[in-house]
Amino acid sequence: MNSELSMHLKEMRTKLNFSQEYVARLMNVNRSVITAIESGKRSVSAEELDQFSAIYGVSMEMLLHGEDDLNHVRVFNRMFDALSETDQQEIHNLMQFKINLKRSLASDEP
């Protein structure tokens, strides 16, 4: 199997804080299948690659060949869009708080 693909699949899963068990349930397979794929001991079918792409919110091309700079934005946008309006507002408020905090801390520096 393509070790680069195995690495990208594991990297995406861990970036999203998904467990192997969770991904396995979404794909309707045993967790050992995910383990084997991520360790490079099992190849991935086109159908499975399509499932990984949908679960991780990235293109199959990205999974096969690596991450581009815009990928983080795409993943965030897909995850953000799945939230309720209330949850989106909470995320927005948290981001604004963090921005204001950084500005405040920066202005306090000598």
C-alpha positions as CSV (number, residue, x, y, z in Angstrom):
1,M,0.0,0.0,0.0
2,N,1.0,3.6,-0.5
3,S,2.7,4.6,2.8
4,E,2.1,8.3,2.0
5,L,-1.6,7.6,1.8
6,S,-1.5,5.7,5.1
7,M,0.3,8.6,6.7
8,H,-2.2,11.2,5.3
9,L,-5.2,9.2,6.5
10,K,-3.8,8.8,10.0
11,E,-2.8,12.5,10.1
12,M,-6.2,13.7,9.0
13,R,-7.9,11.5,11.6
14,T,-5.8,12.7,14.4
15,K,-6.0,16.4,13.4
16,L,-9.8,16.0,13.6
17,N,-9.5,14.2,17.0
18,F,-11.4,11.2,15.6
19,S,-10.8,7.8,17.1
20,Q,-10.2,4.8,14.9
21,E,-13.4,3.3,16.4
22,Y,-15.4,6.4,15.4
23,V,-14.1,6.3,11.8
24,A,-14.7,2.6,11.6
25,R,-18.3,3.0,12.7
26,L,-18.9,5.7,10.1
27,M,-17.5,3.4,7.4
28,N,-19.3,0.4,8.8
29,V,-16.1,-1.6,9.2
30,N,-14.2,-3.1,12.1
31,R,-11.6,-0.9,13.8
32,S,-8.9,-3.3,12.8
33,V,-9.5,-2.3,9.2
34,I,-8.7,1.3,10.0
35,T,-5.6,0.2,12.0
36,A,-4.4,-2.0,9.0
37,I,-4.9,0.9,6.5
38,E,-3.2,3.4,8.7
39,S,-0.2,1.1,9.3
40,G,0.1,0.4,5.6
41,K,-0.8,-3.3,5.9
42,R,-4.0,-3.0,3.9
43,S,-4.7,-1.1,0.7
44,V,-7.7,1.3,0.3
45,S,-10.4,0.8,-2.3
46,A,-11.7,3.7,-4.4
47,E,-15.0,3.5,-2.4
48,E,-13.1,3.6,0.9
49,L,-11.0,6.5,-0.3
50,D,-14.3,8.3,-1.2
51,Q,-15.6,7.6,2.3
52,F,-12.5,8.9,4.0
53,S,-12.7,12.0,1.9
54,A,-16.3,12.6,3.0
55,I,-15.6,11.9,6.7
56,Y,-12.5,14.1,6.8
57,G,-14.0,16.8,4.6
58,V,-11.1,16.9,2.2
59,S,-10.6,15.9,-1.4
60,M,-9.4,12.4,-2.4
61,E,-6.5,14.2,-4.2
62,M,-5.4,15.7,-0.9
63,L,-5.5,12.3,0.8
64,L,-3.4,10.8,-2.0
65,H,-0.9,13.6,-2.4
66,G,-0.8,15.8,0.7
67,E,-2.0,18.9,2.2
68,D,-2.2,22.3,0.6
69,D,-2.3,25.6,2.5
70,L,-6.0,26.1,2.0
71,N,-6.9,22.7,3.4
72,H,-7.2,23.9,7.0
73,V,-9.7,26.5,5.9
74,R,-11.7,24.0,4.0
75,V,-11.8,21.5,6.9
76,F,-12.8,24.3,9.3
77,N,-15.5,25.6,6.9
78,R,-17.1,22.2,6.5
79,M,-17.1,21.5,10.2
80,F,-18.3,25.0,11.0
81,D,-21.2,24.7,8.5
82,A,-22.3,21.5,10.2
83,L,-22.9,23.4,13.5
84,S,-26.1,25.1,14.6
85,E,-26.3,28.9,14.4
86,T,-26.0,29.1,18.2
87,D,-22.8,26.9,18.1
88,Q,-21.4,29.0,15.2
89,Q,-22.0,32.2,17.2
90,E,-20.2,30.7,20.2
91,I,-17.2,29.8,18.0
92,H,-17.2,33.3,16.6
93,N,-17.3,34.9,20.1
94,L,-14.5,32.7,21.2
95,M,-12.3,33.7,18.2
96,Q,-13.1,37.4,18.9
97,F,-12.2,36.9,22.5
98,K,-8.8,35.3,21.6
99,I,-8.0,38.1,19.2
100,N,-8.8,40.8,21.8
101,L,-6.8,38.9,24.4
102,K,-3.7,38.7,22.2
103,R,-4.1,42.5,21.4
104,S,-4.4,43.3,25.1
105,L,-1.3,41.1,26.0
106,A,0.7,42.6,23.1
107,S,-0.1,46.2,24.3
108,D,1.0,45.3,27.8
109,E,4.5,44.3,26.7
110,P,7.3,46.9,27.3
